[in-house]
């Protein structure tokens, strides 16, 4: 089932560097409506569970450590064609390869500290959104 919602996280590097407001501004100026928003911090256990799909990959432990290193902003966003539109807005995982004007090009420091997460499918957007938000928290 295709939906018009996606999930995002502003990662610890972007939060620590003071980019929350600018990133949210970019998101809303791109026409996304914020359905749910939460400032929180992942424990190593929660980060491990969230990224469990990558458990067998060599970067898993570094990813879990990074994502639990500081606060994050979790959000559910809405817009027509949300997944594709948001992936375009955030840019390539490697900020050096991201298009000019994208969130990662503007705010990320490296492929590892790349400022923001965006769901890659409708199914993952639902799973990821449910990880952070109850049904009552989604408007």
N, CA, C and O atoms as a printed pandas DataFrame, in Angstrom:
     atom_number atom_name residue_name chain_id  residue_number  x_coord  y_coord  z_coord
0              1         N          UNK        A               1    0.839   -1.186    0.000
1              2        CA          UNK        A               1    0.000    0.000    0.000
2              3         C          UNK        A               1    0.884    1.250    0.000
3              4         O          UNK        A               1    1.723    1.404    0.888
4              5         N          UNK        A               2    0.717    2.115   -0.948
5              6        CA          UNK        A               2    1.478    3.357   -1.022
6              7         C          UNK        A               2    0.785    4.410   -0.171
7              8         O          UNK        A               2   -0.431    4.592   -0.234
8              9         N          UNK        A               3    1.587    5.090    0.617
9             10        CA          UNK        A               3    1.046    6.159    1.453
10            11         C          UNK        A               3    1.729    7.466    1.095
11            12         O          UNK        A               3    2.644    7.504    0.273
12            13         N          UNK        A               4    1.279    8.508    1.711
13            14        CA          UNK        A               4    1.890    9.816    1.505
14            15         C          UNK        A               4    2.658   10.264    2.736
15            16         O          UNK        A               4    2.829   11.458    2.983
16            17         N          UNK        A               5    3.120    9.278    3.507
17            18        CA          UNK        A               5    3.876    9.596    4.717
18            19         C          UNK        A               5    5.257    8.964    4.660
19            20         O          UNK        A               5    5.469    7.927    4.031
20            21         N          UNK        A               6    6.181    9.617    5.332
21            22        CA          UNK        A               6    7.531    9.086    5.481
22            23         C          UNK        A               6    8.013    9.375    6.891
23            24         O          UNK        A               6    7.415   10.158    7.629
24            25         N          UNK        A               7    9.105    8.726    7.241
25            26        CA          UNK        A               7    9.709    8.919    8.551
26            27         C          UNK        A               7   11.090    9.513    8.361
27            28         O          UNK        A               7   11.783    9.207    7.390
28            29         N          UNK        A               8   11.486   10.371    9.301
29            30        CA          UNK        A               8   12.832   10.928    9.282
30            31         C          UNK        A               8   13.371   11.053   10.698
31            32         O          UNK        A               8   12.622   11.121   11.672
32            33         N          UNK        A               9   14.684   11.080   10.777
33            34        CA          UNK        A               9   15.383   11.412   12.018
34            35         C          UNK        A               9   16.467   12.427   11.690
35            36         O          UNK        A               9   17.252   12.232   10.762
36            37         N          UNK        A              10   16.504   13.488   12.441
37            38        CA          UNK        A              10   17.653   14.381   12.401
38            39         C          UNK        A              10   18.654   13.753   13.365
39            40         O          UNK        A              10   18.366   13.589   14.550
40            41         N          UNK        A              11   19.821   13.405   12.853
41            42        CA          UNK        A              11   20.789   12.597   13.588
42            43         C          UNK        A              11   21.592   13.415   14.605
43            44         O          UNK        A              11   21.594   14.645   14.558
44            45         N          UNK        A              12   22.280   12.712   15.534
45            46        CA          UNK        A              12   23.007   13.404   16.604
46            47         C          UNK        A              12   23.997   14.462   16.135
47            48         O          UNK        A              12   24.170   15.478   16.809
48            49         N          UNK        A              13   24.655   14.247   14.988
49            50        CA          UNK        A              13   25.615   15.237   14.513
50            51         C          UNK        A              13   24.939   16.553   14.161
51            52         O          UNK        A              13   25.438   17.622   14.512
52            53         N          UNK        A              14   23.815   16.481   13.476
53            54        CA          UNK        A              14   23.107   17.699   13.076
54            55         C          UNK        A              14   22.473   18.392   14.280
55            56         O          UNK        A              14   22.424   19.621   14.332
56            57         N          UNK        A              15   21.991   17.616   15.244
57            58        CA          UNK        A              15   21.446   18.202   16.475
58            59         C          UNK        A              15   22.566   18.922   17.221
59            60         O          UNK        A              15   22.400   20.075   17.621
60            61         N          UNK        A              16   23.703   18.255   17.412
61            62        CA          UNK        A              16   24.834   18.846   18.142
62            63         C          UNK        A              16   25.369   20.094   17.452
63            64         O          UNK        A              16   25.862   21.007   18.115
64            65         N          UNK        A              17   25.274   20.139   16.128
65            66        CA          UNK        A              17   25.790   21.289   15.373
66            67         C          UNK        A              17   24.772   22.414   15.213
67            68         O          UNK        A              17   25.025   23.384   14.498
68            69         N          UNK        A              18   23.624   22.288   15.873
69            70        CA          UNK        A              18   22.635   23.360   15.879
70            71         C          UNK        A              18   21.817   23.503   14.608
71            72         O          UNK        A              18   21.355   24.600   14.296
72            73         N          UNK        A              19   21.628   22.421   13.870
73            74        CA          UNK        A              19   20.928   22.505   12.585
74            75         C          UNK        A              19   19.451   22.112   12.628
75            76         O          UNK        A              19   18.810   22.048   11.579
76            77         N          UNK        A              20   18.898   21.848   13.804
77            78        CA          UNK        A              20   17.496   21.407   13.885
78            79         C          UNK        A              20   16.560   22.383   13.181
79            80         O          UNK        A              20   15.793   21.983   12.305
80            81         N          UNK        A              21   16.616   23.642   13.550
81            82        CA          UNK        A              21   15.705   24.643   12.991
82            83         C          UNK        A              21   15.847   24.785   11.492
83            84         O          UNK        A              21   14.845   24.856   10.779
84            85         N          UNK        A              22   17.080   24.829   10.999
85            86        CA          UNK        A              22   17.312   24.987    9.563
86            87         C          UNK        A              22   16.800   23.769    8.784
87            88         O          UNK        A              22   16.223   23.916    7.707
88            89         N          UNK        A              23   17.013   22.577    9.330
89            90        CA          UNK        A              23   16.558   21.367    8.642
90            91         C          UNK        A              23   15.035   21.311    8.633
91            92         O          UNK        A              23   14.436   21.009    7.601
92            93         N          UNK        A              24   14.404   21.597    9.763
93            94        CA          UNK        A              24   12.938   21.608    9.791
94            95         C          UNK        A              24   12.398   22.667    8.836
95            96         O          UNK        A              24   11.385   22.441    8.174
96            97         N          UNK        A              25   13.052   23.805    8.758
97            98        CA          UNK        A              25   12.656   24.852    7.815
98            99         C          UNK        A              25   12.753   24.352    6.369
99           100         O          UNK        A              25   11.850   24.592    5.568
100          101         N          UNK        A              26   13.845   23.660    6.036
101          102        CA          UNK        A              26   13.987   23.090    4.691
102          103         C          UNK        A              26   12.864   22.098    4.397
103          104         O          UNK        A              26   12.306   22.084    3.300
104          105         N          UNK        A              27   12.543   21.277    5.383
105          106        CA          UNK        A              27   11.501   20.261    5.215
106          107         C          UNK        A              27   10.142   20.909    4.961
107          108         O          UNK        A              27    9.425   20.511    4.043
108          109         N          UNK        A              28    9.790   21.895    5.764
109          110        CA          UNK        A              28    8.475   22.520    5.606
110          111         C          UNK        A              28    8.419   23.378    4.340
111          112         O          UNK        A              28    7.376   23.439    3.689
112          113         N          UNK        A              29    9.506   24.033    3.985
113          114        CA          UNK        A              29    9.524   24.810    2.746
114          115         C          UNK        A              29    9.406   23.922    1.510
115          116         O          UNK        A              29    8.983   24.380    0.449
116          117         N          UNK        A              30    9.783   22.647    1.653
117          118        CA          UNK        A              30    9.650   21.699    0.549
118          119         C          UNK        A              30    8.230   21.131    0.470
119          120         O          UNK        A              30    7.948   20.265   -0.359
120          121         N          UNK        A              31    7.348   21.618    1.327
121          122        CA          UNK        A              31    5.949   21.232    1.247
122          123         C          UNK        A              31    5.529   20.060    2.124
123          124         O          UNK        A              31    4.410   19.564    1.993
124          125         N          UNK        A              32    6.395   19.616    3.002
125          126        CA          UNK        A              32    6.037   18.526    3.911
126          127         C          UNK        A              32    5.291   19.073    5.115
127          128         O          UNK        A              32    5.621   20.132    5.650
128          129         N          UNK        A              33    4.285   18.331    5.524
129          130        CA          UNK        A              33    3.525   18.643    6.733
130          131         C          UNK        A              33    4.039   17.727    7.842
131          132         O          UNK        A              33    4.168   16.520    7.637
132          133         N          UNK        A              34    4.331   18.288    9.012
133          134        CA          UNK        A              34    4.813   17.493   10.133
134          135         C          UNK        A              34    3.610   16.891   10.850
135          136         O          UNK        A              34    2.753   17.612   11.359
136          137         N          UNK        A              35    3.558   15.561   10.882
137          138        CA          UNK        A              35    2.466   14.815   11.506
138          139         C          UNK        A              35    2.780   14.542   12.974
139          140         O          UNK        A              35    1.898   14.619   13.829
140          141         N          UNK        A              36    4.047   14.221   13.260
141          142        CA          UNK        A              36    4.499   13.937   14.621
142          143         C          UNK        A              36    5.958   14.351   14.717
143          144         O          UNK        A              36    6.709   14.242   13.748
144          145         N          UNK        A              37    6.356   14.828   15.894
145          146        CA          UNK        A              37    7.722   15.316   16.095
146          147         C          UNK        A              37    8.124   15.026   17.526
147          148         O          UNK        A              37    7.358   15.266   18.460
148          149         N          UNK        A              38    9.340   14.505   17.693
149          150        CA          UNK        A              38    9.797   14.136   19.032
150          151         C          UNK        A              38   11.293   14.378   19.158
151          152         O          UNK        A              38   12.076   13.961   18.304
152          153         N          UNK        A              39   11.683   15.060   20.237
153          154        CA          UNK        A              39   13.086   15.232   20.606
154          155         C          UNK        A              39   13.382   14.156   21.637
155          156         O          UNK        A              39   12.759   14.123   22.698
156          157         N          UNK        A              40   14.333   13.272   21.331
157          158        CA          UNK        A              40   14.591   12.141   22.217
158          159         C          UNK        A              40   16.036   11.696   22.062
159          160         O          UNK        A              40   16.791   12.246   21.260
160          161         N          UNK        A              41   16.399   10.708   22.831
161          162        CA          UNK        A              41   17.734   10.116   22.714
162          163         C          UNK        A              41   17.595    8.607   22.724
163          164         O          UNK        A              41   16.940    8.039   23.599
164          165         N          UNK        A              42   18.206    7.966   21.759
165          166        CA          UNK        A              42   18.188    6.511   21.678
166          167         C          UNK        A              42   19.207    5.914   22.644
167          168         O          UNK        A              42   20.346    6.376   22.716
168          169         N          UNK        A              43   18.801    4.905   23.373
169          170        CA          UNK        A              43   19.768    4.125   24.140
170          171         C          UNK        A              43   20.516    3.244   23.144
171          172         O          UNK        A              43   20.043    3.054   22.024
172          173         N          UNK        A              44   21.665    2.705   23.524
173          174        CA          UNK        A              44   22.331    1.762   22.612
174          175         C          UNK        A              44   21.430    0.568   22.259
175          176         O          UNK        A              44   21.470    0.075   21.131
176          177         N          UNK        A              45   20.631    0.112   23.207
177          178        CA          UNK        A              45   19.719   -1.002   22.940
178          179         C          UNK        A              45   18.656   -0.618   21.915
179          180         O          UNK        A              45   18.370   -1.387   20.998
180          181         N          UNK        A              46   18.074    0.560   22.067
181          182        CA          UNK        A              46   17.046    1.019   21.131
182          183         C          UNK        A              46   17.642    1.262   19.739
183          184         O          UNK        A              46   17.035    0.909   18.729
184          185         N          UNK        A              47   18.822    1.861   19.696
185          186        CA          UNK        A              47   19.479    2.079   18.401
186          187         C          UNK        A              47   19.781    0.741   17.732
187          188         O          UNK        A              47   19.621    0.598   16.520
188          189         N          UNK        A              48   20.217   -0.235   18.523
189          190        CA          UNK        A              48   20.484   -1.562   17.990
190          191         C          UNK        A              48   19.239   -2.208   17.412
191          192         O          UNK        A              48   19.288   -2.843   16.358
192          193         N          UNK        A              49   18.130   -2.042   18.105
193          194        CA          UNK        A              49   16.865   -2.603   17.616
194          195         C          UNK        A              49   16.407   -1.879   16.342
195          196         O          UNK        A              49   15.968   -2.518   15.385
196          197         N          UNK        A              50   16.511   -0.546   16.335
197          198        CA          UNK        A              50   16.082    0.224   15.172
198          199         C          UNK        A              50   16.877   -0.180   13.922
199          200         O          UNK        A              50   16.314   -0.298   12.834
200          201         N          UNK        A              51   18.178   -0.387   14.087
201          202        CA          UNK        A              51   19.051   -0.718   12.958
202          203         C          UNK        A              51   19.355   -2.211   12.861
203          204         O          UNK        A              51   20.351   -2.605   12.255
204          205         N          UNK        A              52   18.506   -3.036   13.452
205          206        CA          UNK        A              52   18.710   -4.481   13.474
206          207         C          UNK        A              52   18.897   -5.083   12.081
207          208         O          UNK        A              52   19.604   -6.077   11.923
208          209         N          UNK        A              53   18.268   -4.485   11.081
209          210        CA          UNK        A              53   18.403   -4.962    9.706
210          211         C          UNK        A              53   19.868   -4.968    9.244
211          212         O          UNK        A              53   20.235   -5.728    8.348
212          213         N          UNK        A              54   20.700   -4.119    9.860
213          214        CA          UNK        A              54   22.113   -4.005    9.495
214          215         C          UNK        A              54   23.031   -4.788   10.434
215          216         O          UNK        A              54   24.251   -4.640   10.358
216          217         N          UNK        A              55   22.476   -5.609   11.309
217          218        CA          UNK        A              55   23.242   -6.271   12.369
218          219         C          UNK        A              55   24.464   -7.038   11.852
219          220         O          UNK        A              55   25.494   -7.070   12.525
220          221         N          UNK        A              56   24.369   -7.636   10.704
221          222        CA          UNK        A              56   25.481   -8.443   10.171
222          223         C          UNK        A              56   26.500   -7.614    9.384
223          224         O          UNK        A              56   27.520   -8.143    8.943
224          225         N          UNK        A              57   26.231   -6.347    9.212
225          226        CA          UNK        A              57   27.139   -5.508    8.428
226          227         C          UNK        A              57   28.277   -4.986    9.301
227          228         O          UNK        A              57   28.105   -4.817   10.508
228          229         N          UNK        A              58   29.430   -4.730    8.702
229          230        CA          UNK        A              58   30.600   -4.328    9.499
230          231         C          UNK        A              58   30.444   -2.971   10.190
231          232         O          UNK        A              58   31.128   -2.712   11.180
232          233         N          UNK        A              59   29.582   -2.119    9.703
233          234        CA          UNK        A              59   29.408   -0.782   10.283
234          235         C          UNK        A              59   28.366   -0.733   11.402
235          236         O          UNK        A              59   28.167    0.320   12.008
236          237         N          UNK        A              60   27.701   -1.848   11.685
237          238        CA          UNK        A              60   26.583   -1.873   12.632
238          239         C          UNK        A              60   26.946   -1.281   14.003
239          240         O          UNK        A              60   26.237   -0.402   14.493
240          241         N          UNK        A              61   28.022   -1.741   14.622
241          242        CA          UNK        A              61   28.372   -1.256   15.968
242          243         C          UNK        A              61   28.675    0.234   15.965
243          244         O          UNK        A              61   28.261    0.952   16.876
244          245         N          UNK        A              62   29.392    0.707   14.955
245          246        CA          UNK        A              62   29.679    2.139   14.857
246          247         C          UNK        A              62   28.385    2.935   14.677
247          248         O          UNK        A              62   28.227    4.009   15.257
248          249         N          UNK        A              63   27.466    2.407   13.874
249          250        CA          UNK        A              63   26.185    3.073   13.651
250          251         C          UNK        A              63   25.389    3.167   14.954
251          252         O          UNK        A              63   24.861    4.228   15.285
252          253         N          UNK        A              64   25.304    2.074   15.681
253          254        CA          UNK        A              64   24.584    2.059   16.959
254          255         C          UNK        A              64   25.222    3.045   17.933
255          256         O          UNK        A              64   24.514    3.802   18.596
256          257         N          UNK        A              65   26.545    3.043   18.026
257          258        CA          UNK        A              65   27.234    3.975   18.924
258          259         C          UNK        A              65   26.980    5.428   18.528
259          260         O          UNK        A              65   26.734    6.278   19.383
260          261         N          UNK        A              66   27.043    5.701   17.236
261          262        CA          UNK        A              66   26.795    7.059   16.753
262          263         C          UNK        A              66   25.359    7.500   17.045
263          264         O          UNK        A              66   25.132    8.594   17.561
264          265         N          UNK        A              67   24.399    6.647   16.715
265          266        CA          UNK        A              67   22.995    7.032   16.878
266          267         C          UNK        A              67   22.569    7.144   18.338
267          268         O          UNK        A              67   21.539    7.754   18.628
268          269         N          UNK        A              68   23.326    6.576   19.252
269          270        CA          UNK        A              68   23.019    6.710   20.681
270          271         C          UNK        A              68   23.942    7.715   21.363
271          272         O          UNK        A              68   23.942    7.816   22.590
272          273         N          UNK        A              69   24.719    8.450   20.594
273          274        CA          UNK        A              69   25.704    9.377   21.147
274          275         C          UNK        A              69   25.131   10.729   21.561
275          276         O          UNK        A              69   25.813   11.502   22.234
276          277         N          UNK        A              70   23.903   11.027   21.176
277          278        CA          UNK        A              70   23.297   12.311   21.507
278          279         C          UNK        A              70   21.849   12.324   21.100
279          280         O          UNK        A              70   21.357   11.360   20.512
280          281         N          UNK        A              71   21.158   13.406   21.404
281          282        CA          UNK        A              71   19.740   13.484   21.058
282          283         C          UNK        A              71   19.504   13.507   19.556
283          284         O          UNK        A              71   20.368   13.884   18.764
284          285         N          UNK        A              72   18.287   13.084   19.198
285          286        CA          UNK        A              72   17.835   13.095   17.806
286          287         C          UNK        A              72   16.448   13.731   17.756
287          288         O          UNK        A              72   15.790   13.902   18.783
288          289         N          UNK        A              73   16.025   14.072   16.564
289          290        CA          UNK        A              73   14.645   14.497   16.318
290          291         C          UNK        A              73   14.025   13.435   15.426
291          292         O          UNK        A              73   14.522   13.171   14.331
292          293         N          UNK        A              74   12.946   12.829   15.890
293          294        CA          UNK        A              74   12.199   11.854   15.074
294          295         C          UNK        A              74   10.944   12.542   14.575
295          296         O          UNK        A              74   10.330   13.322   15.303
296          297         N          UNK        A              75   10.559   12.258   13.338
297          298        CA          UNK        A              75    9.365   12.906   12.788
298          299         C          UNK        A              75    8.701   12.036   11.736
299          300         O          UNK        A              75    9.349   11.273   11.019
300          301         N          UNK        A              76    7.392   12.179   11.673
301          302        CA          UNK        A              76    6.603   11.612   10.584
302          303         C          UNK        A              76    6.139   12.791    9.742
303          304         O          UNK        A              76    5.604   13.773   10.256
304          305         N          UNK        A              77    6.354   12.673    8.443
305          306        CA          UNK        A              77    6.047   13.757    7.511
306          307         C          UNK        A              77    5.020   13.294    6.497
307          308         O          UNK        A              77    4.898   12.102    6.213
308          309         N          UNK        A              78    4.282   14.256    5.954
309          310        CA          UNK        A              78    3.260   13.937    4.966
310          311         C          UNK        A              78    3.383   14.868    3.769
311          312         O          UNK        A              78    3.601   16.071    3.909
312          313         N          UNK        A              79    3.235   14.273    2.582
313          314        CA          UNK        A              79    3.241   15.013    1.316
314          315         C          UNK        A              79    2.945   13.998    0.224
315          316         O          UNK        A              79    3.245   12.815    0.388
316          317         N          UNK        A              80    2.366   14.432   -0.875
317          318        CA          UNK        A              80    2.203   13.534   -2.009
318          319         C          UNK        A              80    3.566   12.982   -2.399
319          320         O          UNK        A              80    4.549   13.721   -2.457
320          321         N          UNK        A              81    3.622   11.676   -2.669
321          322        CA          UNK        A              81    4.864   11.021   -3.083
322          323         C          UNK        A              81    5.980   11.240   -2.048
323          324         O          UNK        A              81    7.121   11.534   -2.402
324          325         N          UNK        A              82    5.631   11.092   -0.779
325          326        CA          UNK        A              82    6.506   11.462    0.337
326          327         C          UNK        A              82    7.869   10.786    0.310
327          328         O          UNK        A              82    8.887   11.453    0.496
328          329         N          UNK        A              83    7.909    9.494    0.086
329          330        CA          UNK        A              83    9.193    8.779    0.151
330          331         C          UNK        A              83   10.166    9.326   -0.885
331          332         O          UNK        A              83   11.275    9.741   -0.548
332          333         N          UNK        A              84    9.751    9.326   -2.135
333          334        CA          UNK        A              84   10.637    9.776   -3.211
334          335         C          UNK        A              84   10.997   11.252   -3.058
335          336         O          UNK        A              84   12.159   11.627   -3.212
336          337         N          UNK        A              85   10.009   12.083   -2.758
337          338        CA          UNK        A              85   10.268   13.520   -2.593
338          339         C          UNK        A              85   11.253   13.785   -1.455
339          340         O          UNK        A              85   12.135   14.635   -1.576
340          341         N          UNK        A              86   11.095   13.047   -0.342
341          342        CA          UNK        A              86   11.982   13.282    0.794
342          343         C          UNK        A              86   13.389   12.780    0.513
343          344         O          UNK        A              86   14.364   13.432    0.887
344          345         N          UNK        A              87   13.506   11.635   -0.139
345          346        CA          UNK        A              87   14.833   11.117   -0.472
346          347         C          UNK        A              87   15.566   12.105   -1.402
347          348         O          UNK        A              87   16.782   12.265   -1.299
348          349         N          UNK        A              88   14.840   12.751   -2.289
349          350        CA          UNK        A              88   15.439   13.771   -3.143
350          351         C          UNK        A              88   15.875   14.970   -2.319
351          352         O          UNK        A              88   16.960   15.513   -2.530
352          353         N          UNK        A              89   15.032   15.386   -1.378
353          354        CA          UNK        A              89   15.343   16.545   -0.534
354          355         C          UNK        A              89   16.582   16.314    0.323
355          356         O          UNK        A              89   17.383   17.232    0.498
356          357         N          UNK        A              90   16.755   15.115    0.858
357          358        CA          UNK        A              90   17.901   14.892    1.752
358          359         C          UNK        A              90   19.195   14.646    0.987
359          360         O          UNK        A              90   20.271   14.961    1.495
360          361         N          UNK        A              91   19.120   14.098   -0.210
361          362        CA          UNK        A              91   20.323   13.889   -1.007
362          363         C          UNK        A              91   21.011   12.564   -0.733
363          364         O          UNK        A              91   20.574   11.787    0.116
364          365         N          UNK        A              92   22.082   12.317   -1.455
365          366        CA          UNK        A              92   22.844   11.071   -1.352
366          367         C          UNK        A              92   23.403   10.884    0.049
367          368         O          UNK        A              92   23.678   11.853    0.757
368          369         N          UNK        A              93   23.568    9.624    0.441
369          370        CA          UNK        A              93   24.107    9.285    1.757
370          371         C          UNK        A              93   25.454    9.950    1.993
371          372         O          UNK        A              93   25.724   10.440    3.090
372          373         N          UNK        A              94   26.286    9.970    0.988
373          374        CA          UNK        A              94   27.579   10.647    1.076
374          375         C          UNK        A              94   27.362   12.117    0.713
375          376         O          UNK        A              94   27.040   12.425   -0.434
376          377         N          UNK        A              95   27.534   13.028    1.675
377          378        CA          UNK        A              95   27.263   14.439    1.382
378          379         C          UNK        A              95   28.120   15.019    0.259
379          380         O          UNK        A              95   27.714   15.982   -0.393
380          381         N          UNK        A              96   29.292   14.448    0.030
381          382        CA          UNK        A              96   30.143   14.921   -1.066
382          383         C          UNK        A              96   29.515   14.608   -2.420
383          384         O          UNK        A              96   29.829   15.261   -3.415
384          385         N          UNK        A              97   28.635   13.617   -2.463
385          386        CA          UNK        A              97   27.957   13.246   -3.704
386          387         C          UNK        A              97   26.529   13.773   -3.770
387          388         O          UNK        A              97   25.849   13.607   -4.783
388          389         N          UNK        A              98   26.078   14.403   -2.701
389          390        CA          UNK        A              98   24.705   14.917   -2.651
390          391         C          UNK        A              98   24.581   16.161   -3.527
391          392         O          UNK        A              98   25.515   16.955   -3.641
392          393         N          UNK        A              99   23.425   16.310   -4.132
393          394        CA          UNK        A              99   23.171   17.463   -4.989
394          395         C          UNK        A              99   23.194   18.762   -4.188
395          396         O          UNK        A              99   22.868   18.785   -3.002
396          397         N          UNK        A             100   23.580   19.818   -4.850
397          398        CA          UNK        A             100   23.597   21.151   -4.246
398          399         C          UNK        A             100   22.202   21.479   -3.717
399          400         O          UNK        A             100   21.201   21.221   -4.385
400          401         N          UNK        A             101   22.143   22.050   -2.513
401          402        CA          UNK        A             101   20.876   22.462   -1.929
402          403         C          UNK        A             101   20.182   21.389   -1.109
403          404         O          UNK        A             101   19.210   21.683   -0.414
404          405         N          UNK        A             102   20.662   20.138   -1.172
405          406        CA          UNK        A             102   20.045   19.081   -0.376
406          407         C          UNK        A             102   20.471   19.211    1.089
407          408         O          UNK        A             102   21.471   19.854    1.410
408          409         N          UNK        A             103   19.696   18.591    1.952
409          410        CA          UNK        A             103   19.978   18.673    3.387
410          411         C          UNK        A             103   21.358   18.112    3.709
411          412         O          UNK        A             103   22.116   18.728    4.458
412          413         N          UNK        A             104   21.684   16.968    3.160
413          414        CA          UNK        A             104   22.996   16.384    3.471
414          415         C          UNK        A             104   24.141   17.225    2.907
415          416         O          UNK        A             104   25.197   17.328    3.531
416          417         N          UNK        A             105   23.946   17.813    1.761
417          418        CA          UNK        A             105   25.004   18.662    1.189
418          419         C          UNK        A             105   25.249   19.880    2.081
419          420         O          UNK        A             105   26.385   20.323    2.251
420          421         N          UNK        A             106   24.164   20.411    2.647
421          422        CA          UNK        A             106   24.274   21.627    3.464
422          423         C          UNK        A             106   24.731   21.357    4.898
423          424         O          UNK        A             106   25.462   22.169    5.465
424          425         N          UNK        A             107   24.318   20.232    5.498
425          426        CA          UNK        A             107   24.511   20.064    6.944
426          427         C          UNK        A             107   25.326   18.849    7.367
427          428         O          UNK        A             107   25.726   18.772    8.529
428          429         N          UNK        A             108   25.588   17.906    6.485
429          430        CA          UNK        A             108   26.322   16.701    6.865
430          431         C          UNK        A             108   27.825   16.916    6.753
431          432         O          UNK        A             108   28.299   17.712    5.942
432          433         N          UNK        A             109   28.561   16.189    7.587
433          434        CA          UNK        A             109   30.019   16.283    7.586
434          435         C          UNK        A             109   30.683   15.120    6.858
435          436         O          UNK        A             109   31.769   15.271    6.301
436          437         N          UNK        A             110   30.025   13.957    6.864
437          438        CA          UNK        A             110   30.641   12.770    6.272
438          439         C          UNK        A             110   29.567   11.739    5.947
439          440         O          UNK        A             110   28.393   11.923    6.270
440          441         N          UNK        A             111   29.984   10.657    5.305
441          442        CA          UNK        A             111   29.060    9.569    4.995
442          443         C          UNK        A             111   28.527    8.934    6.280
443          444         O          UNK        A             111   27.403    8.433    6.301
444          445         N          UNK        A             112   29.319    8.953    7.344
445          446        CA          UNK        A             112   28.893    8.385    8.621
446          447         C          UNK        A             112   28.032    9.367    9.417
447          448         O          UNK        A             112   26.992    8.986    9.954
448          449         N          UNK        A             113   28.454   10.603    9.492
449          450        CA          UNK        A             113   27.702   11.654   10.191
450          451         C          UNK        A             113   26.966   12.459    9.122
451          452         O          UNK        A             113   27.362   13.572    8.778
452          453         N          UNK        A             114   25.876   11.866    8.601
453          454        CA          UNK        A             114   25.245   12.452    7.422
454          455         C          UNK        A             114   23.938   13.192    7.707
455          456         O          UNK        A             114   23.093   13.344    6.825
456          457         N          UNK        A             115   23.784   13.647    8.945
457          458        CA          UNK        A             115   22.767   14.620    9.362
458          459         C          UNK        A             115   21.333   14.108    9.470
459          460         O          UNK        A             115   20.612   14.511   10.383
460          461         N          UNK        A             116   20.905   13.237    8.569
461          462        CA          UNK        A             116   19.472   12.917    8.542
462          463         C          UNK        A             116   19.222   11.521    7.968
463          464         O          UNK        A             116   19.962   11.029    7.116
464          465         N          UNK        A             117   18.171   10.917    8.460
465          466        CA          UNK        A             117   17.709    9.621    7.956
466          467         C          UNK        A             117   16.381    9.847    7.249
467          468         O          UNK        A             117   15.580   10.681    7.671
468          469         N          UNK        A             118   16.151    9.105    6.174
469          470        CA          UNK        A             118   14.862    9.116    5.502
470          471         C          UNK        A             118   14.484    7.707    5.108
471          472         O          UNK        A             118   15.309    6.973    4.563
472          473         N          UNK        A             119   13.263    7.320    5.372
473          474        CA          UNK        A             119   12.792    5.973    5.021
474          475         C          UNK        A             119   12.964    5.730    3.528
475          476         O          UNK        A             119   12.834    6.644    2.714
476          477         N          UNK        A             120   13.258    4.476    3.184
477          478        CA          UNK        A             120   13.483    4.125    1.782
478          479         C          UNK        A             120   12.296    3.431    1.125
479          480         O          UNK        A             120   12.345    3.108   -0.062
480          481         N          UNK        A             121   11.228    3.199    1.892
481          482        CA          UNK        A             121   10.033    2.558    1.327
482          483         C          UNK        A             121    8.839    2.863    2.212
483          484         O          UNK        A             121    8.997    3.266    3.365
484          485         N          UNK        A             122    7.648    2.671    1.676
485          486        CA          UNK        A             122    6.442    2.868    2.475
486          487         C          UNK        A             122    6.414    1.911    3.663
487          488         O          UNK        A             122    6.052    2.297    4.775
488          489         N          UNK        A             123    6.799    0.658    3.418
489          490        CA          UNK        A             123    6.796   -0.333    4.501
490          491         C          UNK        A             123    7.748    0.074    5.612
491          492         O          UNK        A             123    7.390   -0.006    6.787
492          493         N          UNK        A             124    8.962    0.510    5.264
493          494        CA          UNK        A             124    9.917    0.925    6.287
494          495         C          UNK        A             124    9.487    2.215    6.976
495          496         O          UNK        A             124    9.741    2.384    8.169
496          497         N          UNK        A             125    8.845    3.122    6.258
497          498        CA          UNK        A             125    8.346    4.349    6.878
498          499         C          UNK        A             125    7.341    4.012    7.973
499          500         O          UNK        A             125    7.352    4.625    9.041
500          501         N          UNK        A             126    6.484    3.050    7.711
501          502        CA          UNK        A             126    5.499    2.651    8.713
502          503         C          UNK        A             126    6.177    1.990    9.913
503          504         O          UNK        A             126    5.866    2.315   11.059
504          505         N          UNK        A             127    7.091    1.074    9.656
505          506        CA          UNK        A             127    7.811    0.394   10.740
506          507         C          UNK        A             127    8.593    1.408   11.572
507          508         O          UNK        A             127    8.528    1.383   12.801
508          509         N          UNK        A             128    9.324    2.291   10.918
509          510        CA          UNK        A             128   10.160    3.266   11.615
510          511         C          UNK        A             128    9.319    4.280   12.383
511          512         O          UNK        A             128    9.656    4.634   13.513
512          513         N          UNK        A             129    8.240    4.745   11.788
513          514        CA          UNK        A             129    7.344    5.662   12.487
514          515         C          UNK        A             129    6.732    5.023   13.717
515          516         O          UNK        A             129    6.629    5.661   14.765
516          517         N          UNK        A             130    6.322    3.758   13.595
517          518        CA          UNK        A             130    5.750    3.035   14.729
518          519         C          UNK        A             130    6.766    2.787   15.832
519          520         O          UNK        A             130    6.388    2.625   16.993
520          521         N          UNK        A             131    8.047    2.754   15.492
521          522        CA          UNK        A             131    9.106    2.568   16.483
522          523         C          UNK        A             131    9.127    3.733   17.471
523          524         O          UNK        A             131    9.393    3.540   18.657
524          525         N          UNK        A             132    8.848    4.940   16.982
525          526        CA          UNK        A             132    8.943    6.149   17.805
526          527         C          UNK        A             132    7.609    6.710   18.270
527          528         O          UNK        A             132    7.554    7.388   19.295
528          529         N          UNK        A             133    6.532    6.441   17.537
529          530        CA          UNK        A             133    5.263    7.106   17.815
530          531         C          UNK        A             133    4.112    6.115   17.943
531          532         O          UNK        A             133    4.004    5.158   17.176
532          533         N          UNK        A             134    3.259    6.365   18.925
533          534        CA          UNK        A             134    2.026    5.584   19.056
534          535         C          UNK        A             134    1.014    6.124   18.060
535          536         O          UNK        A             134    1.202    7.203   17.497
536          537         N          UNK        A             135   -0.049    5.378   17.847
537          538        CA          UNK        A             135   -1.109    5.822   16.939
538          539         C          UNK        A             135   -1.699    7.155   17.411
539          540         O          UNK        A             135   -2.067    7.993   16.588
540          541         N          UNK        A             136   -1.788    7.351   18.705
541          542        CA          UNK        A             136   -2.370    8.584   19.256
542          543         C          UNK        A             136   -1.470    9.791   19.014
543          544         O          UNK        A             136   -1.945   10.926   19.015
544          545         N          UNK        A             137   -0.189    9.560   18.809
545          546        CA          UNK        A             137    0.754   10.675   18.594
546          547         C          UNK        A             137    0.807   11.125   17.138
547          548         O          UNK        A             137    1.384   12.170   16.839
548          549         N          UNK        A             138    0.218   10.358   16.235
549          550        CA          UNK        A             138    0.216   10.695   14.812
550          551         C          UNK        A             138   -1.102   11.360   14.450
551          552         O          UNK        A             138   -2.161   10.738   14.538
552          553         N          UNK        A             139   -1.040   12.599   14.049
553          554        CA          UNK        A             139   -2.260   13.361   13.751
554          555         C          UNK        A             139   -2.701   13.179   12.328
555          556         O          UNK        A             139   -3.710   13.752   11.917
